[in-house]
Amino acid sequence: AINDRFGHDEGDCALRAVATAMKSAIGDDDYVVRLGGDEFLAFVDNVDGEALARAVERAKNAIEAYNATSGKPYKIAVSVGYDVRSDRYPEIEDFIRHVDHLMYRDKQNRHAPADPGAPR
């Protein structure tokens, strides 16, 4: 949507901002790769589920800070799927599909209208 409305240079700027936010949330020995389009993967070693959840929260906070200070005419929003790899997914391709499914679930939840009767 950013490419369509503001041009590819601005879309590239937004992608760099997301990559920077992700990299700032993980360790120096870990890395972020662009899977394609606006999808990224972060590979983080030696982390448990709680530490991974904190890293995701740091990345989301970094993106919110970017939105608040960038002066851009758009806001970046992210959907995140994450998990700790286990023996349940011996093949990396299966694990990536699993995390991709979690990302789409997060995206659906982010776009779902709020239920006024739901507990908060």
All heavy atoms as an XYZ file, in Angstrom:
933
protein
N       0.823     -1.193      0.000
C       0.000      0.000      0.000
C       0.869      1.260      0.000
O       0.524      2.240     -0.640
C      -0.938     -0.006      1.212
N       1.994      1.218      0.703
C       2.894      2.385      0.730
C       3.468      2.606     -0.656
O       3.516      3.746     -1.133
C       3.997      2.211      1.791
C       3.375      2.219      3.189
C       5.051      3.314      1.666
C       4.326      1.845      4.310
N       3.890      1.528     -1.329
C       4.398      1.660     -2.701
C       3.356      2.312     -3.592
O       3.678      3.218     -4.373
C       4.738      0.287     -3.286
C       6.046     -0.261     -2.793
O       6.848      0.437     -2.188
N       6.258     -1.532     -3.039
N       2.119      1.842     -3.523
C       1.062      2.336     -4.398
C       0.733      3.800     -4.145
O       0.454      4.545     -5.082
C      -0.206      1.499     -4.233
C      -0.033      0.072     -4.722
O       0.942     -0.189     -5.469
O      -0.851     -0.781     -4.353
N       0.771      4.186     -2.900
C       0.353      5.553     -2.567
C       1.498      6.568     -2.580
O       1.299      7.725     -2.955
C      -0.323      5.546     -1.203
C      -0.947      6.859     -0.848
C      -2.057      6.723      0.150
N      -2.582      8.039      0.436
C      -2.966      8.441      1.618
N      -2.923      7.618      2.635
N      -3.429      9.651      1.801
N       2.698      6.123     -2.141
C       3.803      7.077     -1.961
C       5.028      6.771     -2.820
O       5.996      7.514     -2.793
C       4.225      7.115     -0.489
C       3.114      7.504      0.431
C       2.457      6.557      1.185
C       2.702      8.829      0.535
C       1.426      6.906      2.038
C       1.671      9.195      1.380
C       1.026      8.226      2.134
N       5.006      5.662     -3.561
C       6.122      5.316     -4.438
C       7.045      4.269     -3.842
O       7.061      4.038     -2.632
N       7.821      3.652     -4.712
C       8.687      2.549     -4.306
C       9.831      2.999     -3.403
O      10.247      2.231     -2.527
C       9.222      1.813     -5.537
C       8.156      1.028     -6.226
N       7.823     -0.249     -5.868
C       7.323      1.363     -7.242
C       6.842     -0.685     -6.629
N       6.520      0.281     -7.472
N      10.342      4.204     -3.588
C      11.408      4.681     -2.698
C      10.905      4.753     -1.265
O      11.602      4.360     -0.326
C      11.922      6.052     -3.136
C      12.767      5.972     -4.392
O      13.226      4.867     -4.745
O      12.967      7.029     -5.025
N       9.677      5.223     -1.096
C       9.105      5.311      0.250
C       8.787      3.917      0.789
O       8.960      3.650      1.984
C       7.852      6.183      0.243
C       7.498      6.730      1.596
C       8.590      7.590      2.219
O       9.138      8.476      1.559
O       8.895      7.346      3.412
N       8.349      3.011     -0.081
C       8.127      1.630      0.334
C       9.414      0.982      0.816
O       9.431      0.274      1.830
N      10.512      1.243      0.102
C      11.817      0.718      0.521
C      12.233      1.302      1.867
O      12.798      0.596      2.715
C      12.887      1.022     -0.527
C      12.718      0.211     -1.801
O      11.932     -0.762     -1.795
O      13.371      0.554     -2.807
N      11.933      2.565      2.086
C      12.237      3.213      3.365
C      11.475      2.513      4.497
O      12.038      2.255      5.569
C      11.871      4.689      3.288
S      12.177      5.612      4.803
N      10.222      2.190      4.262
C       9.410      1.501      5.276
C       9.968      0.103      5.547
O      10.045     -0.321      6.709
C       7.953      1.426      4.820
N      10.374     -0.619      4.507
C      10.962     -1.940      4.697
C      12.241     -1.861      5.522
O      12.480     -2.688      6.418
C      11.255     -2.602      3.347
C      10.044     -3.035      2.530
C      10.478     -3.486      1.141
C       9.278     -4.136      3.241
N      13.074     -0.855      5.247
C      14.305     -0.675      6.029
C      13.982     -0.364      7.484
O      14.664     -0.844      8.396
C      15.181      0.416      5.422
C      15.921     -0.033      4.165
C      16.981      0.966      3.724
N      16.447      2.272      3.404
C      15.911      2.617      2.236
N      15.863      1.743      1.258
N      15.455      3.833      2.037
N      12.935      0.418      7.724
C      12.546      0.747      9.097
C      12.119     -0.511      9.858
O      12.471     -0.691     11.026
C      11.421      1.780      9.095
N      11.369     -1.388      9.203
C      10.948     -2.637      9.841
C      12.164     -3.516     10.128
O      12.301     -4.050     11.235
C       9.913     -3.387      8.982
C       9.649     -4.776      9.540
C       8.624     -2.588      8.892
N      13.052     -3.652      9.162
C      14.248     -4.474      9.356
C      15.108     -3.924     10.499
O      15.612     -4.686     11.332
C      15.052     -4.555      8.067
N      15.243     -2.620     10.562
C      16.025     -1.995     11.627
C      15.383     -2.235     12.987
O      16.067     -2.548     13.966
C      16.181     -0.479     11.361
O      16.880     -0.310     10.121
C      16.930      0.210     12.477
N      14.059     -2.110     13.057
C      13.348     -2.358     14.318
C      13.533     -3.809     14.752
O      13.772     -4.087     15.935
C      11.865     -2.033     14.160
N      13.431     -4.728     13.805
C      13.610     -6.137     14.146
C      15.032     -6.400     14.625
O      15.243     -7.066     15.640
C      13.286     -7.017     12.936
C      11.811     -7.056     12.594
S      11.455     -8.038     11.122
C      11.935     -9.678     11.677
N      16.000     -5.874     13.911
C      17.397     -6.110     14.283
C      17.707     -5.499     15.646
O      18.462     -6.079     16.428
C      18.332     -5.564     13.201
C      19.784     -5.877     13.437
C      20.053     -7.370     13.495
C      21.515     -7.626     13.832
N      21.776     -8.986     14.271
N      17.104     -4.368     15.967
C      17.368     -3.731     17.261
C      16.802     -4.545     18.417
O      17.226     -4.380     19.553
C      16.784     -2.313     17.296
O      15.363     -2.351     17.410
N      15.871     -5.445     18.128
C      15.194     -6.212     19.176
C      15.875     -7.542     19.471
O      15.528     -8.199     20.445
C      13.742     -6.464     18.771
N      16.821     -7.938     18.631
C      17.459     -9.245     18.815
C      18.941     -9.055     19.073
O      19.461     -7.941     19.033
C      17.203    -10.171     17.611
C      17.786     -9.590     16.327
C      15.711    -10.434     17.451
C      17.652    -10.497     15.109
N      19.643    -10.144     19.327
C      21.061    -10.082     19.660
C      21.957     -9.792     18.470
O      21.559     -9.952     17.313
N      23.186     -9.418     18.775
C      24.160     -9.094     17.731
C      24.519    -10.300     16.866
O      24.891    -10.151     15.713
C      25.438     -8.523     18.349
C      25.218     -7.136     18.943
O      24.279     -6.441     18.502
O      25.980     -6.761     19.850
N      24.431    -11.506     17.429
C      24.777    -12.707     16.672
C      23.586    -13.300     15.925
O      23.724    -14.301     15.225
C      25.359    -13.772     17.610
C      26.700    -13.343     18.191
O      27.418    -12.574     17.516
O      27.019    -13.777     19.312
N      22.407    -12.706     16.087
C      21.202    -13.156     15.409
C      21.014    -12.329     14.144
O      21.657    -11.303     13.966
C      19.993    -13.004     16.327
C      20.193    -13.746     17.646
O      20.686    -14.886     17.613
O      19.872    -13.178     18.693
N      20.139    -12.778     13.254
C      19.988    -12.014     12.023
C      18.557    -12.002     11.516
O      17.736    -12.832     11.872
C      20.963    -12.492     10.944
C      20.886    -13.966     10.606
C      20.180    -14.393      9.498
C      21.547    -14.912     11.375
C      20.117    -15.733      9.165
C      21.488    -16.264     11.045
C      20.772    -16.662      9.944
O      20.711    -17.992      9.623
N      18.315    -10.997     10.668
C      17.013    -10.761     10.050
C      17.200    -10.887      8.547
O      18.159    -10.343      7.998
C      16.490     -9.344     10.399
C      15.224     -9.024      9.623
C      16.267     -9.200     11.892
N      16.281    -11.617      7.901
C      16.318    -11.728      6.437
C      14.945    -11.380      5.880
O      13.926    -11.598      6.532
C      16.742    -13.139      5.970
C      18.158    -13.453      6.401
C      15.786    -14.202      6.463
N      14.945    -10.833      4.704
C      13.684    -10.539      4.020
C      13.291    -11.778      3.238
O      14.015    -12.240      2.360
C      13.865     -9.334      3.104
C      12.589     -8.896      2.432
C      12.813     -7.619      1.665
N      11.642     -7.278      0.874
C      11.696     -6.520     -0.201
N      12.848     -6.002     -0.597
N      10.604     -6.249     -0.868
N      12.135    -12.326      3.559
C      11.648    -13.529      2.896
C      11.111    -13.180      1.511
O      11.304    -13.904      0.550
C      10.551    -14.181      3.743
C      10.024    -15.525      3.306
C      11.137    -16.560      3.260
C       8.932    -15.985      4.262
N      10.455    -12.047      1.408
C       9.898    -11.591      0.144
C       8.828    -10.573      0.420
O       8.209    -10.580      1.488
N       8.625     -9.664     -0.512
C       7.605     -8.631     -0.308
C       7.843     -7.894      0.989
O       8.904     -7.323      1.204
N       6.849     -7.943      1.872
C       6.982     -7.269      3.162
C       7.107     -8.274      4.302
O       6.749     -7.992      5.430
C       5.796     -6.330      3.401
C       4.459     -7.065      3.392
O       4.436     -8.265      3.084
O       3.444     -6.426      3.699
N       7.642     -9.465      3.997
C       7.787    -10.508      5.002
C       9.262    -10.708      5.348
O      10.116    -10.796      4.472
C       7.179    -11.825      4.512
C       5.678    -11.730      4.341
C       5.043    -13.049      3.950
O       5.763    -14.032      3.683
O       3.803    -13.087      3.919
N       9.515    -10.766      6.658
C      10.860    -10.942      7.172
C      10.900    -12.144      8.099
O       9.895    -12.499      8.714
C      11.293     -9.715      7.985
C      11.453     -8.464      7.186
C      10.363     -7.654      6.906
C      12.706     -8.070      6.729
C      10.507     -6.491      6.179
C      12.858     -6.911      5.997
C      11.759     -6.120      5.728
N      12.066    -12.736      8.210
C      12.320    -13.787      9.193
C      13.457    -13.324     10.085
O      14.432    -12.733      9.605
C      12.747    -15.094      8.525
C      11.726    -15.837      7.692
C      12.389    -17.032      7.007
C      10.583    -16.311      8.564
N      13.339    -13.599     11.362
C      14.440    -13.360     12.297
C      14.865    -14.714     12.828
O      14.033    -15.524     13.232
C      14.001    -12.453     13.430
N      16.146    -14.979     12.800
C      16.698    -16.203     13.347
C      17.436    -15.847     14.624
O      18.400    -15.084     14.605
C      17.644    -16.871     12.340
C      16.918    -17.376     11.130
C      16.765    -16.575     10.017
C      16.371    -18.647     11.125
C      16.090    -17.033      8.893
C      15.688    -19.121     10.008
C      15.550    -18.313      8.900
N      16.930    -16.381     15.729
C      17.453    -16.036     17.042
C      17.877    -17.332     17.725
O      17.067    -18.249     17.878
C      16.377    -15.309     17.886
C      16.924    -14.896     19.225
C      15.815    -14.112     17.115
N      19.137    -17.409     18.137
C      19.647    -18.600     18.807
C      19.488    -18.509     20.313
O      19.475    -17.409     20.885
C      21.147    -18.772     18.506
C      21.396    -19.639     17.293
O      20.495    -20.380     16.897
O      22.515    -19.557     16.752
N      19.391    -19.671     20.924
C      19.434    -19.798     22.379
C      18.445    -18.889     23.092
O      18.824    -18.055     23.916
C      20.844    -19.536     22.903
C      21.853    -20.491     22.298
O      21.568    -21.673     22.163
N      23.000    -19.992     21.916
N      17.170    -19.052     22.767
C      16.143    -18.216     23.378
C      14.955    -19.100     23.755
O      14.639    -20.065     23.061
C      15.732    -17.071     22.430
C      15.028    -17.599     21.203
C      14.896    -16.043     23.125
N      14.328    -18.771     24.873
C      13.116    -19.492     25.250
C      11.904    -18.666     24.828
O      12.032    -17.552     24.317
C      13.093    -19.806     26.751
C      13.083    -18.562     27.630
O      12.671    -17.473     27.175
O      13.479    -18.682     28.803
N      10.716    -19.215     25.034
C       9.491    -18.547     24.590
C       9.287    -17.178     25.197
O       8.859    -16.246     24.514
N       9.593    -17.027     26.488
C       9.414    -15.720     27.140
C      10.367    -14.678     26.587
O       9.978    -13.537     26.333
C       9.585    -15.858     28.649
C       8.447    -16.603     29.311
C       8.627    -16.713     30.815
O       9.446    -15.956     31.386
O       7.942    -17.549     31.417
N      11.618    -15.063     26.389
C      12.599    -14.122     25.831
C      12.229    -13.749     24.400
O      12.384    -12.597     23.985
C      13.998    -14.719     25.888
N      11.724    -14.707     23.654
C      11.302    -14.429     22.281
C      10.122    -13.463     22.267
O      10.095    -12.515     21.477
C      10.951    -15.731     21.569
C      10.561    -15.631     20.106
C      11.656    -14.956     19.280
C      10.261    -17.019     19.554
N       9.158    -13.664     23.155
C       8.010    -12.752     23.248
C       8.473    -11.335     23.604
O       7.955    -10.351     23.061
C       7.012    -13.258     24.274
N       9.458    -11.222     24.480
C       9.991     -9.890     24.826
C      10.677     -9.241     23.625
O      10.541     -8.039     23.393
C      10.945     -9.986     26.010
C      10.255    -10.237     27.339
C      11.201    -10.063     28.523
N      12.362    -10.931     28.469
C      12.422    -12.165     28.970
N      11.367    -12.694     29.574
N      13.532    -12.866     28.878
N      11.389    -10.040     22.825
C      12.045     -9.502     21.625
C      11.011     -9.004     20.623
O      11.179     -7.935     20.020
C      12.945    -10.558     20.993
N       9.931     -9.751     20.450
C       8.858     -9.315     19.549
C       8.259     -8.010     20.056
O       8.022     -7.072     19.279
C       7.776    -10.413     19.411
C       6.531     -9.879     18.713
C       8.335    -11.616     18.665
N       8.039     -7.907     21.349
C       7.489     -6.674     21.932
C       8.443     -5.500     21.726
O       8.016     -4.394     21.399
C       7.190     -6.884     23.418
C       6.378     -5.772     24.021
C       4.992     -5.626     23.406
O       4.414     -6.612     22.921
O       4.489     -4.480     23.397
N       9.752     -5.732     21.866
C      10.737     -4.661     21.622
C      10.673     -4.205     20.166
O      10.735     -3.008     19.881
C      12.147     -5.135     21.967
C      12.434     -5.192     23.441
C      13.928     -5.373     23.731
N      14.505     -6.554     23.108
C      14.531     -7.770     23.654
N      13.985     -7.968     24.836
N      15.104     -8.778     23.023
N      10.536     -5.150     19.234
C      10.444     -4.791     17.814
C       9.190     -3.972     17.551
O       9.236     -2.951     16.853
C      10.467     -6.047     16.941
N       8.059     -4.392     18.110
C       6.814     -3.637     17.925
C       6.933     -2.240     18.526
O       6.464     -1.258     17.925
C       5.638     -4.393     18.542
C       5.218     -5.610     17.745
C       4.016     -6.289     18.375
C       3.494     -7.425     17.531
N       2.265     -8.012     18.084
N       7.571     -2.132     19.679
C       7.773     -0.815     20.297
C       8.669      0.064     19.443
O       8.439      1.275     19.336
C       8.349     -0.965     21.707
C       7.346     -1.522     22.690
O       6.137     -1.486     22.467
N       7.846     -2.072     23.787
N       9.694     -0.522     18.831
C      10.584      0.246     17.957
C       9.822      0.757     16.736
O      10.043      1.894     16.286
C      11.777     -0.605     17.534
N       8.918     -0.039     16.210
C       8.110      0.406     15.064
C       7.154      1.515     15.496
O       6.974      2.503     14.784
C       7.376     -0.788     14.430
C       8.399     -1.690     13.737
C       6.298     -0.324     13.447
C       7.875     -3.031     13.319
N       6.554      1.387     16.676
C       5.690      2.463     17.186
C       6.482      3.751     17.379
O       5.995      4.837     17.052
C       5.034      2.034     18.496
C       3.936      1.011     18.317
C       3.308      0.592     19.641
O       3.412      1.341     20.633
O       2.690     -0.494     19.662
N       7.705      3.639     17.878
C       8.547      4.822     18.054
C       8.876      5.445     16.700
O       8.866      6.673     16.555
C       9.824      4.452     18.804
N       9.158      4.614     15.702
C       9.410      5.111     14.352
C       8.190      5.869     13.846
O       8.312      6.982     13.321
C       9.757      3.952     13.417
C       9.899      4.377     11.976
C      11.096      4.895     11.511
C       8.835      4.283     11.086
C      11.231      5.308     10.188
C       8.958      4.683      9.767
C      10.161      5.196      9.330
O      10.286      5.611      8.029
N       7.005      5.284     14.018
C       5.779      5.940     13.569
C       5.594      7.288     14.250
O       5.153      8.258     13.622
C       4.558      5.059     13.846
C       4.432      3.897     12.874
O       4.940      3.946     11.763
N       3.773      2.847     13.315
N       5.936      7.368     15.527
C       5.733      8.599     16.293
C       6.726      9.698     15.932
O       6.413     10.880     16.085
C       5.820      8.294     17.789
N       7.906      9.299     15.444
C       8.955     10.302     15.241
C       9.386     10.501     13.795
O      10.127     11.437     13.509
C      10.207      9.922     16.058
O      10.700      8.658     15.599
C       9.898      9.852     17.541
N       8.940      9.663     12.870
C       9.464      9.697     11.500
C       8.966     10.876     10.686
O       9.613     11.285      9.731
C       9.123      8.405     10.762
O       7.728      8.358     10.478
N       7.787     11.386     11.033
C       7.208     12.452     10.228
C       6.649     11.955      8.897
O       6.297     12.760      8.033
N       6.576     10.647      8.728
C       6.066     10.079      7.482
C       4.549     10.226      7.428
O       3.888     10.240      8.462
C       6.434      8.597      7.375
C       7.931      8.336      7.375
C       8.566      8.846      6.112
C      10.041      8.489      6.066
N      10.696      8.990      4.875
N       3.980     10.289      6.228
C       2.526     10.443      6.094
C       1.770      9.119      6.214
O       0.613      9.036      5.831
C       2.376     11.037      4.692
C       3.538     10.484      3.935
C       4.671     10.405      4.947
N       2.415      8.093      6.719
C       1.806      6.780      6.892
C       2.315      6.181      8.197
O       3.303      6.637      8.766
C       2.150      5.842      5.727
C       3.640      5.709      5.493
C       4.405      4.824      6.250
C       4.285      6.470      4.535
C       5.773      4.721      6.063
C       5.646      6.367      4.331
C       6.394      5.490      5.091
O       7.744      5.386      4.900
N       1.636      5.169      8.646
C       2.043      4.423      9.835
C       2.334      2.987      9.420
O       1.570      2.384      8.664
C       0.944      4.420     10.907
C       0.546      5.804     11.388
C       1.651      6.449     12.162
C       1.199      7.802     12.697
N       2.291      8.664     13.035
N       3.419      2.455      9.916
C       3.769      1.065      9.659
C       3.064      0.205     10.699
O       3.079      0.519     11.889
C       5.293      0.857      9.739
C       5.995      1.665      8.648
C       5.645     -0.620      9.638
C       7.505      1.671      8.757
N       2.454     -0.860     10.237
C       1.837     -1.842     11.130
C       2.415     -3.207     10.781
O       2.702     -3.485      9.612
C       0.324     -1.853     10.963
N       2.600     -4.033     11.789
C       3.182     -5.348     11.540
C       2.302     -6.447     12.119
O       1.604     -6.248     13.103
C       4.604     -5.478     12.123
C       5.564     -4.536     11.433
C       4.615     -5.264     13.623
N       2.354     -7.579     11.457
C       1.763     -8.809     11.967
C       2.925     -9.759     12.201
O       3.825     -9.868     11.365
C       0.806     -9.410     10.949
O      -0.230     -8.503     10.653
N       2.909    -10.415     13.348
C       4.065    -11.214     13.746
C       3.634    -12.638     14.078
O       2.665    -12.846     14.809
C       4.761    -10.586     14.975
C       5.954    -11.415     15.408
C       5.174     -9.148     14.692
N       4.361    -13.573     13.537
C       4.240    -14.975     13.924
C       5.586    -15.396     14.465
O       6.614    -15.112     13.864
N       5.594    -16.039     15.606
C       6.864    -16.464     16.178
C       6.665    -17.683     17.060
O       5.579    -17.937     17.571
C       7.529    -15.334     16.968
C       6.739    -14.880     18.175
C       7.012    -15.397     19.436
C       5.740    -13.927     18.065
C       6.298    -14.983     20.548
C       5.022    -13.498     19.165
C       5.311    -14.024     20.408
O       4.610    -13.617     21.510
N       7.737    -18.446     17.199
C       7.721    -19.627     18.055
C       9.163    -20.067     18.240
O      10.054    -19.670     17.483
C       6.902    -20.747     17.406
C       6.406    -21.775     18.414
O       6.831    -21.740     19.588
O       5.593    -22.621     18.015
N       9.380    -20.911     19.224
C      10.680    -21.527     19.448
C      10.669    -22.869     18.726
O       9.744    -23.670     18.914
C      10.945    -21.718     20.956
C      12.239    -22.481     21.187
C      10.971    -20.363     21.664
N      11.661    -23.087     17.896
C      11.710    -24.327     17.121
C      12.006    -25.507     18.038
O      12.851    -25.431     18.910
C      12.768    -24.232     16.031
C      12.717    -25.415     15.095
C      13.544    -25.191     13.874
N      13.581    -26.412     13.086
C      14.604    -26.764     12.351
N      15.659    -25.980     12.278
N      14.574    -27.873     11.670
N      11.282    -26.591     17.815
C      11.443    -27.799     18.623
C      11.490    -29.011     17.708
O      11.402    -28.889     16.483
C      10.276    -27.929     19.600
O       9.075    -28.172     18.878
N      11.577    -30.188     18.312
C      11.582    -31.435     17.544
C      10.282    -31.646     16.782
O      10.211    -32.480     15.888
C      11.821    -32.621     18.472
C      13.215    -32.606     19.067
O      14.097    -31.945     18.488
O      13.413    -33.253     20.119
N       9.251    -30.906     17.153
C       7.968    -31.013     16.451
C       8.115    -30.622     14.977
O       7.327    -31.049     14.132
C       6.947    -30.124     17.157
C       5.567    -30.196     16.571
C       4.597    -29.383     17.390
N       3.308    -29.350     16.721
C       2.370    -28.487     17.007
N       2.541    -27.594     17.953
N       1.230    -28.507     16.355
N       9.087    -29.759     14.687
C       9.332    -29.292     13.317
C      10.786    -29.592     12.950
O      11.631    -28.691     12.942
C       9.058    -27.791     13.204
C       7.637    -27.445     13.567
C       7.318    -26.949     14.833
C       6.607    -27.635     12.660
C       6.008    -26.651     15.166
C       5.297    -27.350     13.001
C       5.003    -26.852     14.253
O       3.706    -26.571     14.582
N      11.085    -30.861     12.617
C      12.481    -31.208     12.314
C      12.989    -30.551     11.024
O      14.172    -30.270     10.901
C      12.465    -32.730     12.198
C      11.047    -33.094     11.935
C      10.200    -32.014     12.560
N      12.085    -30.284     10.104
C      12.479    -29.641      8.847
C      12.221    -28.140      8.944
O      11.132    -27.726      9.348
C      11.706    -30.226      7.663
C      11.899    -31.717      7.471
C      13.332    -32.085      7.153
O      14.012    -31.301      6.450
O      13.777    -33.158      7.608
N      13.181    -27.330      8.543
C      13.048    -25.872      8.649
C      11.862    -25.374      7.836
O      11.171    -24.441      8.247
C      14.361    -25.154      8.258
C      14.288    -23.660      8.600
C      14.678    -25.350      6.782
C      14.223    -23.347     10.060
N      11.577    -25.993      6.696
C      10.454    -25.566      5.869
C       9.126    -25.729      6.612
O       8.249    -24.870      6.504
C      10.406    -26.350      4.553
C      11.563    -26.081      3.624
C      12.809    -26.921      3.939
O      12.763    -27.769      4.870
O      13.834    -26.712      3.276
N       8.990    -26.816      7.374
C       7.773    -27.026      8.162
C       7.647    -25.978      9.258
O       6.559    -25.471      9.533
C       7.759    -28.427      8.788
C       7.678    -29.525      7.742
O       7.098    -29.279      6.658
O       8.205    -30.620      8.006
N       8.763    -25.644      9.877
C       8.734    -24.635     10.928
C       8.380    -23.257     10.355
O       7.575    -22.525     10.928
C      10.077    -24.577     11.661
C      10.088    -23.599     12.796
C       9.307    -23.816     13.932
C      10.865    -22.455     12.743
C       9.300    -22.916     14.979
C      10.866    -21.552     13.787
C      10.087    -21.782     14.912
N       8.923    -22.925      9.213
C       8.611    -21.638      8.574
C       7.131    -21.581      8.214
O       6.480    -20.556      8.425
C       9.521    -21.389      7.355
C      10.955    -21.128      7.837
C       9.004    -20.222      6.515
C      11.977    -21.059      6.724
N       6.573    -22.659      7.704
C       5.130    -22.692      7.413
C       4.309    -22.490      8.690
O       3.311    -21.771      8.696
C       4.742    -24.007      6.740
C       4.934    -24.002      5.240
C       4.294    -25.210      4.584
N       4.995    -26.439      4.847
C       6.091    -26.842      4.190
N       6.583    -26.093      3.220
N       6.668    -27.981      4.486
N       4.730    -23.118      9.772
C       4.050    -22.969     11.063
C       4.070    -21.507     11.519
O       3.035    -20.933     11.876
C       4.736    -23.875     12.094
C       4.456    -23.542     13.511
N       3.200    -23.668     14.086
C       5.271    -23.066     14.487
C       3.263    -23.296     15.349
N       4.495    -22.927     15.619
N       5.221    -20.874     11.482
C       5.342    -19.480     11.919
C       4.584    -18.560     10.976
O       3.960    -17.589     11.402
C       6.831    -19.085     12.060
C       6.993    -17.606     12.315
C       7.488    -19.902     13.169
N       4.596    -18.874      9.682
C       3.839    -18.090      8.705
C       2.342    -18.158      9.026
O       1.640    -17.145      8.961
C       4.115    -18.612      7.297
C       3.663    -17.663      6.220
O       3.996    -16.462      6.293
O       2.962    -18.116      5.294
N       1.861    -19.328      9.397
C       0.455    -19.480      9.797
C       0.153    -18.602     11.021
O      -0.885    -17.933     11.070
C       0.149    -20.946     10.094
C      -1.194    -21.161     10.708
N      -2.363    -21.118      9.980
C      -1.560    -21.395     11.992
C      -3.389    -21.322     10.794
N      -2.923    -21.498     12.015
N       1.064    -18.592     11.985
C       0.871    -17.750     13.175
C       0.847    -16.267     12.814
O       0.078    -15.490     13.383
C       1.977    -18.020     14.200
C       2.000    -19.423     14.803
C       3.232    -19.587     15.696
C       0.722    -19.723     15.558
N       1.664    -15.879     11.840
C       1.680    -14.485     11.394
C       0.340    -14.109     10.774
O      -0.211    -13.051     11.067
C       2.816    -14.263     10.384
C       2.986    -12.823      9.922
S       1.966    -12.297      8.515
C       2.424    -13.474      7.267
N      -0.214    -14.984      9.936
C      -1.511    -14.679      9.330
C      -2.613    -14.629     10.371
O      -3.526    -13.817     10.281
C      -1.849    -15.676      8.216
C      -1.174    -15.305      6.924
C      -0.091    -16.024      6.451
C      -1.600    -14.193      6.192
C       0.543    -15.669      5.277
C      -0.974    -13.825      5.017
C       0.097    -14.575      4.571
O       0.726    -14.210      3.413
N      -2.525    -15.468     11.389
C      -3.506    -15.414     12.468
C      -3.414    -14.084     13.214
O      -4.423    -13.452     13.517
C      -3.302    -16.588     13.426
C      -4.414    -16.676     14.451
C      -4.409    -17.969     15.193
N      -3.190    -18.095     15.981
C      -2.844    -19.191     16.621
N      -3.588    -20.273     16.555
N      -1.736    -19.229     17.327
N      -2.185    -13.615     13.462
C      -2.003    -12.318     14.108
C      -2.566    -11.198     13.231
O      -3.221    -10.276     13.712
C      -0.517    -12.077     14.395
C      -0.263    -10.792     15.151
O      -0.900    -10.571     16.210
O       0.584     -9.996     14.697
N      -2.351    -11.299     11.932
C      -2.860    -10.295     10.991
C      -4.384    -10.263     11.018
O      -4.989     -9.186     11.056
C      -2.360    -10.612      9.586
C      -2.686     -9.571      8.553
C      -2.099     -9.977      7.213
C      -1.698     -8.772      6.431
N      -0.956     -9.118      5.224
N      -5.022    -11.428     11.027
C      -6.480    -11.484     11.095
C      -6.984    -10.885     12.401
O      -7.966    -10.144     12.412
C      -6.969    -12.924     10.964
C      -6.801    -13.488      9.584
C      -7.122    -14.977      9.516
O      -7.119    -15.673     10.527
N      -7.375    -15.463      8.308
N      -6.321    -11.196     13.494
C      -6.726    -10.650     14.795
C      -6.557     -9.137     14.839
O      -7.370     -8.432     15.435
C      -5.928    -11.297     15.924
C      -6.307    -12.733     16.148
O      -7.382    -13.179     15.751
N      -5.403    -13.481     16.766
N      -5.510     -8.624     14.202
C      -5.260     -7.180     14.187
C      -6.321     -6.454     13.386
O      -6.691     -5.331     13.698
C      -3.872     -6.911     13.601
C      -3.347     -5.532     13.851
C      -1.871     -5.403     13.534
N      -1.457     -5.935     12.259
C      -1.536     -5.266     11.115
N      -2.016     -4.060     11.079
N      -1.121     -5.824      9.993
N      -6.856     -7.100     12.350
C      -7.856     -6.464     11.481
C      -9.294     -6.771     11.877
O     -10.210     -6.202     11.310
C      -7.628     -6.880     10.016
C      -6.383     -6.318      9.432
N      -6.199     -4.981      9.223
C      -5.228     -6.919      9.042
C      -4.992     -4.775      8.715
N      -4.383     -5.929      8.603
N      -9.459     -7.669     12.832
C     -10.826     -8.032     13.258
C     -11.445     -6.878     14.026
O     -10.781     -6.216     14.824
C     -10.772     -9.281     14.129
N     -12.719     -6.618     13.784
C     -13.374     -5.549     14.554
C     -13.453     -5.942     16.011
O     -13.584     -7.113     16.377
C     -14.780     -5.458     13.934
C     -14.955     -6.724     13.170
C     -13.601     -7.277     12.852
N     -13.327     -4.956     16.873
C     -13.372     -5.195     18.312
C     -14.766     -5.662     18.710
O     -15.763     -5.135     18.242
C     -12.988     -3.930     19.060
N     -14.816     -6.637     19.578
C     -16.084     -7.137     20.123
C     -16.371     -6.373     21.406
O     -15.655     -6.539     22.386
C     -15.969     -8.641     20.381
C     -17.241     -9.236     20.976
O     -18.211     -8.482     21.224
O     -17.257    -10.453     21.183
N     -17.388     -5.507     21.404
C     -17.635     -4.696     22.595
C     -17.974     -5.534     23.824
O     -17.798     -5.083     24.942
C     -18.802     -3.793     22.211
C     -19.359     -4.341     20.944
C     -18.335     -5.260     20.336
N     -18.427     -6.769     23.629
C     -18.766     -7.618     24.761
C     -17.619     -8.501     25.226
O     -17.752     -9.234     26.197
N     -16.491     -8.430     24.517
C     -15.362     -9.292     24.867
C     -14.657     -8.780     26.119
O     -14.582     -7.572     26.347
C     -14.371     -9.333     23.706
N     -14.135     -9.699     26.937
C     -13.373     -9.271     28.117
C     -12.115     -8.555     27.694
O     -11.537     -8.859     26.659
C     -13.072    -10.575     28.845
C     -13.322    -11.660     27.863
C     -14.225    -11.137     26.807
N     -11.684     -7.624     28.485
C     -10.465     -6.857     28.176
C      -9.395     -7.121     29.201
O      -9.571     -7.330     30.292
C     -10.760     -5.386     28.110
C     -11.725     -5.104     26.992
C     -11.830     -3.625     26.723
N     -12.881     -3.359     25.801
C     -12.691     -3.224     24.507
N     -11.512     -3.329     23.996
N     -13.709     -2.973     23.710
